[in-house]
Amino acid sequence: EGVFAAGDVADPIYRQAITSAGSGAMAALDAERYLSEQGIEDESEKFNDDLVAELLDGLGEVEGVNVYADDVDLTYANAKSGEL
């Protein structure tokens, strides 16, 4: 009674795995912050935009379809996704 344990003594299977994962996450956040401060941006969003544009160009013109339309009613699609 009154004894509390944590870390290696409390978990002989995983031991330092959680601590290591936490340290890795901190390092990734610090690296991202450093790169942002150096003016190096995340290029994944631009890559995704370019890829979508390339794919849409390959489809040609489809009359009456605008995948970027702001007034698209997604009520039905959202309702159906809730049924999954």
Buried (B, 14 or more C-beta within 10 A) or exposed (E): EEEEEEEEEEEEEEEEEEEEEEEEEEEEEEEEEEEEEEEEEEEEEEEEEEEEEEEEEEEEEEEEEEEEEEEEEEEEEEEEEEEE
